[in-house]
Amino acid sequence: MGQSHSTKSGGETEDFAMYLTDEEAESLDKMLGTETEESLAGQLSKLQNHVSHTLPSEIVKGIILSLQVRCNNASKTSGQVLKQEICKMIFGYQNDRISFVYDVLSFDNSSVPILTFEKFIIGLIKLLLNHASSHIFGVDDVSCHQFFESAVSYRENIKKNDFLSLIQNSSVLAELISVGTRFLFLGTFKSVTSSLQDMQGSVPCLLPNIELLPHHALTSTNTLLDTSHVVYLNSKLPVDLQSKWRFLYSSRLQGESFSKLSTQIANKGPLLILVKDQGGHVFGGFVPTNLSYSSQFQGTPHSFLFTIAPSLKIFTTTGYNDHFVYFNIRQETMPNGFGMGGQHEYFGLWLSSEFGKGHSKAKPTCTTYKSPQLSSSEEFSIDTVEAWGLGEEPQEENMDSDEDGMTSVIDKNPEAVAILQIAGKERVSEGYRESERTTTMPETTELHQPRDPMDY
């Protein structure tokens, strides 16, 4: 999307209409008419009717006036000039597209009013959702406003050079304008997605494909996410994880059980964990690697924490330590639960294996992520937990298998293991397997030397 194109020899402008699919070309011709059928004024009137239901009226007016100026300045005078200008904006240089948007929003060409820019971005997000019929997320003005504030630091009118720089340096805004512009004029989601099908995993993706679990009716009313939240979080992920999200768990649908949560997220590849506390704050973390049970910290520096409500923010690693992710439920001498950042008993984000309890201890910030307190109170009660796998699900590894190569049934049920340990029962098969390989059970020794409790 937004690729650059050269001009033809002899100074002749490239025919950008050649990049249209047959479906898109037919759609444009049907909407605008052919050069012998319709004048430029008539074509612009048809175009205005086409886009008027998608964006505020003042922005639609700006689009029509800007296209009229470009058509009048074009070397060609035929009725096909409008089609060429639309195609140039969609398939041409990124700077040309950004300049067009600036002209549309600035009206008097002196600056872009910040409120007009916000209306435009919110309009594109809603347009994106309307064409993504398979998505289960909703969209509302509050979450869209959060998205805009997270992406745009300006709080007053924006001059042209600043506007160009802002979009050029924001991959999510640039992609939103690129894809949104195509939707706006061509109105075909199928053609956009099909053109990117072969490039999934190697190009940015605004909205991922969603894979839901059978018999779990996740909808916009029972997920913690809004369309703008998904666009924001997806833009912060590695590109190869942006094209597909797999629903793994929601306490609203599968019950409030840490055992169920842990079973659904263990060994499922990279994932997002989201939490809503009873104070109304929504927050979570990104785990970029396969998550396994261990008494040791795991993950990579690509991990991050985030907040969704009351504001959208990302908190990346500081390099101070490697306490990225902790996930353990099988030990009596170690903390049992899921944690990110800080240290034992002082996590930036902690979900206890005793489901319903958690904490976010950061005074003034978490050393691993430089995040503040994420929750409404330091010790919080959970309202909802939600988890999403990212990218393709990894193939199962027979790391804990019996002699015939089949995984032990009890290994798949961590809750059963914990019950046996409490009862003092020994797993008979464990002794045989220990002689052949190192167990995947967490170690019982402390990984790090004890620190001062305030050193988090």
C-alpha positions in Angstrom: 0.0 0.0 0.0 1.2 3.5 -0.7 4.0 2.3 -2.9 5.9 4.9 -5.0 5.7 4.9 -8.8 7.9 6.6 -11.4 6.7 8.6 -14.3 6.9 7.4 -17.9 9.6 8.6 -20.3 9.3 12.0 -21.9 7.6 13.5 -18.8 4.3 11.7 -19.4 2.5 11.1 -16.1 2.1 7.4 -15.3 -1.4 6.0 -15.7 -2.2 5.1 -12.1 -5.5 3.6 -13.2 -3.5 0.5 -14.4 -3.2 -0.5 -10.7 -6.9 -0.9 -10.3 -8.4 -4.4 -10.2 -11.1 -5.2 -12.7 -13.6 -4.9 -9.9 -12.3 -1.5 -8.8 -12.1 -0.1 -12.3 -15.7 -1.2 -13.0 -16.8 0.3 -9.7 -15.2 3.7 -10.5 -16.6 3.8 -14.1 -20.0 3.0 -12.8 -19.8 5.7 -10.2 -18.2 8.5 -12.3 -19.5 7.6 -15.8 -17.3 7.6 -18.9 -15.7 10.7 -20.4 -18.4 11.1 -23.1 -21.3 10.7 -20.6 -20.4 13.1 -17.8 -18.8 16.4 -17.2 -16.3 17.0 -14.4 -18.9 18.8 -12.4 -21.3 15.9 -12.9 -18.6 13.4 -11.8 -17.8 15.4 -8.7 -21.4 15.6 -7.8 -21.7 11.8 -8.1 -18.6 11.3 -6.1 -19.9 13.7 -3.4 -23.0 11.6 -3.1 -20.9 8.4 -2.8 -18.7 9.6 0.1 -21.2 11.9 1.9 -22.5 9.1 4.2 -19.0 8.2 5.4 -17.5 11.5 6.7 -18.7 14.8 8.2 -20.1 17.2 5.6 -17.3 19.8 6.0 -14.6 17.1 5.2 -16.6 15.8 2.2 -16.8 19.4 0.9 -13.0 19.7 1.4 -12.5 16.4 -0.6 -14.6 17.7 -3.6 -13.0 21.1 -3.7 -9.4 19.6 -3.5 -10.1 17.2 -6.3 -11.7 20.0 -8.4 -8.5 22.1 -8.0 -6.3 19.1 -9.0 -8.5 18.3 -12.0 -8.4 21.9 -13.2 -4.7 22.0 -12.9 -4.2 18.7 -14.7 -2.8 18.6 -18.2 -5.6 16.4 -19.4 -9.1 17.9 -19.9 -11.0 14.7 -20.6 -13.7 13.3 -18.3 -11.1 10.6 -17.3 -9.0 13.2 -15.4 -11.0 12.7 -12.1 -10.4 9.0 -12.2 -6.7 9.6 -12.8 -6.5 12.0 -9.8 -8.2 9.5 -7.5 -5.9 6.7 -8.7 -2.9 8.9 -8.3 -3.8 9.6 -4.7 -4.4 5.9 -3.9 -1.4 4.4 -5.7 1.0 7.3 -5.9 3.6 8.8 -3.6 2.8 8.8 0.2 3.7 12.5 0.4 1.1 13.3 -2.4 -1.5 11.5 -0.4 -0.7 13.3 2.8 -0.6 16.7 1.1 -4.1 15.9 -0.4 -5.4 15.1 3.1 -3.9 18.3 4.4 -5.6 20.4 1.7 -8.9 18.6 2.5 -8.7 19.4 6.2 -7.1 22.8 6.2 -9.8 24.6 4.1 -8.0 28.0 4.1 -4.6 26.3 3.6 -3.1 27.9 6.8 -3.4 25.0 9.2 -5.5 21.9 10.1 -7.9 22.4 13.0 -7.1 19.6 15.5 -10.8 18.8 16.0 -11.3 18.5 12.2 -8.3 16.1 12.0 -9.8 14.0 14.9 -13.2 13.8 13.0 -11.4 12.6 9.9 -9.4 9.9 11.8 -12.5 8.7 13.6 -14.4 8.6 10.3 -11.7 6.4 8.8 -11.7 4.0 11.7 -15.5 3.6 11.4 -15.2 3.2 7.7 -12.6 0.5 8.2 -14.9 -1.4 10.5 -17.8 -1.1 8.1 -15.8 -2.9 5.5 -14.4 -5.5 7.9 -17.7 -7.4 8.2 -16.0 -10.4 9.9 -14.9 -8.5 12.9 -16.6 -8.8 16.2 -15.4 -5.5 17.7 -17.5 -2.4 18.0 -16.5 1.3 17.8 -17.5 4.3 19.8 -16.4 7.9 20.0 -14.8 7.7 23.4 -12.4 4.9 22.4 -11.7 6.6 19.1 -10.8 9.8 21.0 -8.4 7.8 23.1 -6.8 6.5 20.0 -6.5 9.9 18.5 -4.9 11.3 21.6 -2.4 8.4 21.7 -1.4 8.9 18.1 -1.4 12.8 17.9 0.4 14.8 20.5 -0.8 18.2 19.1 -3.6 19.9 21.0 -3.9 22.9 18.6 -4.1 23.6 14.9 -1.3 21.9 12.9 0.8 23.7 10.3 1.6 21.9 7.0 5.2 20.9 7.7 4.2 19.6 11.1 1.3 17.7 9.6 3.5 16.0 7.0 6.1 15.1 9.6 3.4 13.7 11.9 2.0 11.3 9.4 5.4 10.3 7.9 6.6 9.3 11.4 3.4 7.5 12.5 3.0 4.1 10.8 -0.5 3.6 12.1 -1.7 7.0 10.9 0.0 6.6 7.5 -1.5 3.1 7.0 -5.0 4.3 8.2 -5.0 7.1 5.7 -3.7 4.8 2.9 -6.2 2.0 3.5 -9.0 4.4 4.5 -8.6 6.4 1.3 -8.9 3.3 -0.8 -12.0 2.3 1.0 -13.5 5.8 0.7 -13.2 6.0 -3.1 -13.3 2.4 -4.2 -15.5 1.0 -1.5 -14.3 -2.6 -1.9 -12.9 -4.3 1.1 -12.4 -7.6 -0.9 -10.0 -6.0 -3.3 -7.9 -4.4 -0.6 -7.6 -7.6 1.4 -7.0 -9.8 -1.6 -4.2 -7.5 -2.8 -2.5 -7.9 0.6 -3.1 -11.6 1.0 0.3 -12.7 -0.4 2.1 -10.1 1.7 0.6 -10.9 5.1 3.3 -11.1 7.7 5.5 -8.8 5.8 3.5 -5.5 5.6 1.6 -3.6 8.3 -1.9 -4.6 9.0 -4.5 -2.3 10.6 -7.1 -5.0 11.5 -6.1 -8.7 11.9 -8.1 -11.6 10.8 -9.9 -13.0 13.8 -10.1 -16.7 14.7 -12.7 -17.5 17.3 -13.1 -20.7 19.4 -16.1 -22.9 18.5 -19.1 -22.5 20.8 -17.7 -19.2 22.3 -19.9 -16.4 21.1 -17.5 -13.5 21.6 -19.2 -10.2 20.5 -18.6 -6.5 20.9 -20.7 -6.6 24.1 -18.5 -9.1 25.9 -15.0 -8.3 24.7 -12.8 -5.7 26.4 -11.6 -4.4 23.0 -12.9 -1.8 20.6 -11.9 -1.5 17.0 -9.7 1.5 17.7 -8.0 -0.5 20.5 -7.2 -3.3 18.1 -5.8 -0.9 15.5 -3.7 0.7 18.2 -2.3 -2.5 19.8 -1.8 -4.2 16.5 0.3 -1.3 15.2 2.6 -1.9 18.2 3.2 -5.6 17.4 5.9 -7.0 15.2 4.7 -7.0 11.6 4.7 -10.8 11.4 2.1 -11.0 14.2 -0.3 -8.4 12.9 -2.3 -10.4 10.4 -4.0 -12.9 12.7 -5.4 -12.9 16.2 -6.7 -16.1 17.8 -9.2 -15.8 20.7 -8.0 -17.9 23.6 -9.8 -17.0 26.7 -12.4 -14.7 28.4 -13.5 -15.1 32.0 -16.9 -13.8 30.9 -17.3 -16.8 28.6 -15.2 -19.6 30.1 -15.5 -19.0 33.8 -13.3 -17.4 36.4 -10.6 -19.9 36.8 -6.8 -19.4 36.7 -6.4 -23.1 35.7 -8.6 -22.5 32.6 -6.7 -19.3 31.8 -3.3 -21.0 32.2 -4.3 -24.0 30.1 -5.5 -21.7 27.3 -2.4 -19.5 27.1 0.4 -22.0 27.8 2.4 -23.0 24.7 0.1 -21.0 22.4 2.7 -18.7 21.0 2.9 -14.9 21.4 -0.1 -13.4 23.1 -1.9 -10.4 24.5 -3.3 -10.5 28.1 -6.0 -8.0 29.0 -7.4 -7.2 32.4 -10.3 -5.1 33.6 -10.3 -4.4 37.3 -13.4 -3.5 39.3 -12.4 0.1 39.3 -12.9 0.3 35.6 -9.3 0.4 34.5 -8.3 -1.8 31.5 -4.7 -2.8 31.0 -2.5 -5.7 30.0 0.7 -7.0 28.5 2.2 -8.4 25.3 4.2 -11.6 25.5 6.3 -12.1 22.3 7.4 -15.7 22.9 5.8 -19.0 23.6 4.7 -19.0 27.3 5.6 -22.0 29.4 5.4 -22.9 33.1 8.6 -21.9 34.9 10.0 -20.5 38.1 12.2 -18.3 35.9 11.5 -15.1 34.2 11.0 -15.5 30.4 10.2 -13.5 27.3 12.3 -10.9 25.4 12.9 -7.2 25.4 10.1 -6.9 22.8 7.6 -7.5 25.6 5.5 -4.5 26.7 2.8 -3.4 29.1 -0.1 -1.2 28.1 -3.2 0.6 29.3 -6.5 0.9 27.4 -8.7 2.7 29.9 -8.7 5.4 31.0 -6.1 6.1 28.3 -4.2 4.2 25.5 -0.5 4.0 26.3 2.4 1.5 25.7 5.3 0.9 28.1 8.3 -0.8 26.6 11.3 -2.4 28.3 14.0 -0.2 30.0 17.0 -2.7 29.9 17.3 -2.4 33.7 16.6 -6.1 34.1 15.2 -9.1 32.2 12.1 -9.7 34.3 9.8 -9.6 31.3 7.3 -12.4 32.0 6.7 -14.8 34.9 4.3 -17.8 34.7 4.1 -20.4 37.4 1.4 -22.4 39.1 3.1 -25.6 40.4 5.3 -24.5 43.3 4.8 -24.1 47.0 8.0 -22.1 47.5 7.5 -19.6 44.6 4.8 -17.2 43.7 2.0 -18.8 41.7 0.4 -16.8 38.9 1.2 -14.6 35.9 3.4 -11.6 36.2 5.2 -9.0 34.1 8.0 -6.6 35.2 9.4 -5.6 38.6 10.2 -8.6 40.8 8.5 -11.2 42.9 5.7 -9.7 45.1 6.3 -6.3 43.3 5.2 -6.9 39.7 4.2 -4.2 37.2 1.3 -6.5 36.5 0.4 -9.5 38.6 -2.5 -12.0 38.4 -2.6 -14.4 41.3 -3.4 -18.1 40.7 -6.1 -17.5 43.3 -8.3 -16.1 40.6 -9.8 -12.6 41.2 -6.8 -11.0 42.8 -3.9 -9.0 41.4 -1.6 -6.1 41.9 0.3 -3.4 40.0 3.1 -2.1 42.2 5.1 0.7 40.6 6.4 3.5 42.9 7.1 5.6 40.9 7.5 3.2 38.0 8.1 -0.5 37.2 11.8 -1.0 36.7 11.3 -3.4 33.8 8.9 -1.4 31.7 8.9 2.1 33.3 5.2 1.8 33.6 3.1 3.5 36.3 0.5 1.8 38.4 -1.8 0.3 35.7 -4.8 -0.6 37.9 -7.2 1.7 39.7 -5.6 0.6 43.0 -2.3 -1.1 43.8 -4.1 -4.3 45.0 -7.0 -4.8 42.7 -10.0 -7.2 42.2 -10.5 -8.6 38.7 -13.6 -8.0 36.7 -12.5 -9.7 33.5 -9.5 -11.4 32.0 -9.2 -11.8 28.2 -6.4 -13.5 26.2 -5.5 -13.5 22.5 -3.0 -15.6 20.6 -1.0 -13.8 17.9 -0.1 -15.2 14.5 -0.3 -18.9 13.7 -0.6 -21.3 16.6 2.7 -23.2 17.1 2.9 -26.9 16.6 2.7 -28.9 19.8 6.0 -30.2 21.1 6.2 -33.6 22.8 8.5 -32.2 25.5 6.8 -34.2 28.2 5.9 -37.5 26.6 5.7 -41.1 27.6 7.8 -43.9 26.0 5.3 -44.4 23.2 5.6 -40.6 22.3 2.1 -39.7 23.6 1.9 -36.8 26.0 0.8 -37.8 29.5 -2.9 -36.8 30.2 -2.0 -35.4 33.6 0.6 -33.1 32.1 -2.2 -31.3 30.3 -4.0 -30.6 33.5 -1.9 -28.3 35.8 -4.7 -28.2 38.3 -4.6 -31.9 38.8 -0.8 -31.7 39.3 -1.3 -29.1 42.0 -3.8 -31.3 43.8 -1.5 -34.3 43.8 1.3 -32.2 45.2 -0.9 -30.9 48.0 -2.0 -34.4 48.8 1.6 -35.6 48.9 1.1 -38.0 46.0 4.1 -38.8 43.9 3.8 -39.1 40.1 5.1 -42.6 39.4 6.0 -41.9 35.8 8.0 -38.8 36.7 11.0 -40.9 38.0 11.3 -42.8 34.7 11.2 -39.7 32.6 13.8 -37.8 34.8 16.4 -40.4 33.9 16.1 -39.6 30.2 15.6 -35.8 30.1 15.3 -32.7 32.1 11.8 -32.1 33.4 9.7 -29.2 32.3 8.5 -28.7 35.9 9.7 -25.4 37.4 12.8 -25.4 39.4 12.4 -24.9 43.2 15.5 -22.7 43.6 15.3 -18.9 43.5 16.6 -17.5 40.2 17.8 -14.2 41.6 19.4 -13.2 44.8 17.0 -11.5 47.2 16.7 -7.8 46.8 15.5 -5.0 49.0 11.6 -5.1 48.7 11.6 -1.5 47.6 14.0 -2.3 44.6 11.3 -2.9 42.0 
